[in-house]
């Protein structure tokens, strides 16, 4: 066995690493209920459309494809599992492509850094807009490398520009922040001194191809008064004051979920690369230039934006992923330093333990949290609660011909209940517009149905007056137990006579 690992080529070692981590994520995918975002995007596939309120269309289309075969938790996670494995292979190949004269283990270390981050592990099993974006973004960098290199050699780059247009278009219908990849292209042309290519047909054909791919999203927005685009433009800037404290908290959150290996040493590698800013156009710095061009626009965008609203950790996932080869290169070059090796060992232990704790909890809950004090309570009980709410709604419909609905306080609860109680209509009672308003309409006067409150064993609704029901009667409560301890409690109320706010 020892001789086997000593003679193992880097690419085969990488494939074994990808296989091992994929099997762990599959095990975690089988029984764990869908999370808020997963259920929301699964509903995208169930209610197939040209686009959606808060995100473009690709994730919904991919989930709609899987729904032709199965709606199980594993089926809804099959495509992100596949995309993440593919992104891992592309990352290995890209590392070797960008730095052909470096250590032959550079690609393996890059993938190991990727696999060390618990945030990326979760993206690797949960369908998020970032799931296809990680793969597409890496392929954009791949094609940009060919454009710059072949352009310098005087070769025809038209086919690469066409591929770039397709990839940018697909990224655009994955997530709106893929617009930063346009800045990546411009930076690559600048540092590669390829601005003359703008005068050739290639870039303009790329714009046309990308424009055709994103037409469904533009069409949907046109039909809905540009609702989604306006939402994204205002998202994260609702607070007028910029606070350094928010930025620090956002960075601390990223340190926790990406780990010291990828996040901590990633910043070191990024700063080290920026020190050669004036020399990035030189051929030996070509790979560094491309990786910085891909990472900086996204990381700087969310670093600045986090001063207005704290950044969710997965928003920066592509930025840290694309820095993995640069980080691996820096680590390999500095590996002779004892302090660095010791720091890497400690950081690696942190990543392994965190991944084992979280993924192990998804495979089979094992952490002994106290009664009604489970910080992971949001992960449990939604399927049973949704099925119970749907049954109670059915009973109300049998007694009274006026249609009864399932009511929730916000869209995050509506996603899980909407998925597991489908096709029952879900009404969200908060004042913010959301996808459920588009699917089922907004609450109206005199509506009736089952109000689901969570969490809390004494939760009860306020009644009377605008924005509330005229009356609500408690039907029952459903405690959710994890390892024999109550994690949270769902309350079910039969409510009548909803009154709109003035």
Buried (B, 14 or more C-beta within 10 A) or exposed (E): EEEEEEEBEBBEBBBEBBEEBBEBBBBBBEEBBBBBBBBBBBBBBBBEBBBBBBBBBBBBBBBBEBBEEEBEBBBBBBBBBBBBBBBBBBBBBBBBBBBEEBBEBBBBBBBBBBBBBBBBBBBBBBBBBBBBBBBBBBBBBBBBBBBBBBBEEEEEBBEBBBBBBBBBBBBBBBBBBBBBBBBBBBBBBBBBEBEEBEEBEBBEBBBBBBBEBBEBBBEBBEEBEEBBBEBBEEEBEEEEEEBEEBBEBBBEBBBBBBBBBBBBBBBBBBEBBEEBEEEBEEEEBBBBBBBBBBBBBBBEBBBEBBBBBBBBBBBBBBBBBBBBBBBBBBBBEBEEEEEBEEBBEEBBEBBEEBBEEBBBBBBEBEEEBEEBEBEBBBBBBBBBBBBBBBEBBEEBBEEEEEEBBBBBBBBBBBBBBBBBBBEBBBBBBEEEBBBBBBBBEBBEEEBBBBBBBBBEEEBEBEBEEEBBBBBBEBBEBBBBEBEEBBBBBBBBBBBBBBBEEE
